[in-house]
Amino acid sequence: MIIFTGFPHYESAAAAMDLRAVGYLKKPINVDEFRKVLERVLRDKGLVRLPVEQLQRSIGDTIRNMRKDKDLTLKQMSHRTGLSVSLLSQIERAESAASIESLYRIALALGTRIRDLFGEF
């Protein structure tokens, strides 16, 4: 909840905090200030991804699709790469950033080049 008020004062700000408002903005509304609050809320709720997060998601999706196209399980990929099933799963779900070495091992296991793992990014 974002509170907009034409009469900002301490009591209403405290009440907004009690209501767990994510923003307390005075009128007339400053568009840049409102945009910052919205961006923070969307980021906190996981509705907006930063470019690095988008890259990790793209890499993970590409690796998963390539692996499945080759009918490989995570366990088989683990044997081919020397990486744990857990790490491979985390990379595919964009929960962990892959190192260059890990990407190299994954690319070799999939018979592709590292740059192909970046998908459309």
C-alpha positions in Angstrom: 0.0 0.0 0.0 1.3 3.4 -0.9 -0.2 6.4 1.0 -0.7 9.7 -0.8 -1.5 12.7 1.4 -2.2 16.3 1.0 -1.5 16.9 4.7 1.7 15.1 5.7 2.5 15.0 9.4 4.1 12.7 11.9 0.9 11.0 13.1 -0.3 10.0 9.7 3.2 8.8 8.7 3.3 6.7 11.9 -0.2 5.3 11.1 1.0 4.5 7.6 3.9 2.5 9.0 1.5 0.7 11.4 -0.5 -0.3 8.3 2.8 -1.5 6.7 2.5 1.0 3.9 5.5 0.7 1.5 5.4 4.4 0.6 4.2 7.7 2.1 4.1 10.4 -0.5 2.8 14.0 -0.2 0.7 15.7 -2.8 1.3 17.1 -5.3 3.0 13.9 -6.4 6.6 14.0 -7.5 6.7 11.6 -10.4 10.3 10.6 -9.9 9.7 9.8 -6.2 6.6 7.8 -7.1 8.5 5.9 -9.7 11.3 5.0 -7.2 8.7 3.7 -4.7 7.0 1.6 -7.5 10.4 0.2 -8.7 11.3 -0.8 -5.1 8.0 -2.5 -4.5 8.1 -4.4 -7.8 11.7 -5.5 -7.2 10.9 -6.5 -3.6 7.9 -8.6 -4.7 10.0 -10.3 -7.4 8.0 -8.8 -10.2 10.9 -7.0 -11.9 14.3 -8.5 -12.7 17.5 -6.8 -12.9 19.6 -7.3 -16.1 21.9 -9.7 -14.2 18.9 -11.7 -13.1 17.5 -11.8 -16.6 20.9 -13.1 -17.8 20.9 -15.9 -15.2 17.3 -16.8 -16.1 18.2 -16.9 -19.8 21.3 -19.1 -19.3 19.4 -21.4 -17.0 16.5 -21.8 -19.4 18.8 -22.4 -22.4 20.8 -25.0 -20.5 17.6 -26.8 -19.4 16.2 -26.8 -22.9 19.4 -28.0 -24.5 19.7 -30.8 -21.8 16.2 -31.9 -22.4 16.6 -31.8 -26.2 19.4 -34.3 -25.7 17.2 -36.4 -23.3 19.8 -36.0 -20.5 18.9 -36.1 -16.9 20.5 -33.8 -14.3 22.3 -36.9 -13.0 23.7 -37.7 -16.4 24.8 -34.0 -16.8 26.5 -34.3 -13.4 28.5 -37.3 -14.6 29.5 -35.5 -17.8 30.4 -32.2 -16.2 31.8 -33.2 -12.8 29.3 -30.7 -11.2 26.8 -31.7 -8.6 23.2 -32.3 -9.5 22.2 -29.7 -7.0 24.4 -27.0 -8.6 23.2 -27.9 -12.1 19.6 -27.6 -10.8 20.3 -24.2 -9.2 21.9 -22.9 -12.4 18.9 -24.0 -14.4 16.5 -22.3 -12.0 18.7 -19.2 -11.9 19.2 -19.6 -8.2 23.0 -19.7 -8.6 25.3 -17.9 -10.9 27.5 -20.3 -12.9 31.2 -19.7 -13.0 33.0 -19.5 -16.4 34.5 -22.9 -15.6 31.0 -24.4 -14.9 29.7 -22.9 -18.1 32.6 -24.4 -20.0 32.0 -27.8 -18.6 28.2 -27.6 -19.3 28.9 -26.4 -22.9 31.3 -29.4 -23.5 28.7 -31.8 -22.0 26.1 -30.4 -24.4 28.4 -30.3 -27.4 28.0 -26.6 -27.9 29.9 -23.3 -27.4 29.7 -21.2 -24.2 28.2 -18.3 -26.1 25.3 -20.5 -27.2 24.3 -20.9 -23.5 23.4 -17.2 -23.3 20.3 -17.7 -25.4 18.7 -14.6 -26.7 20.5 -12.3 -24.2 
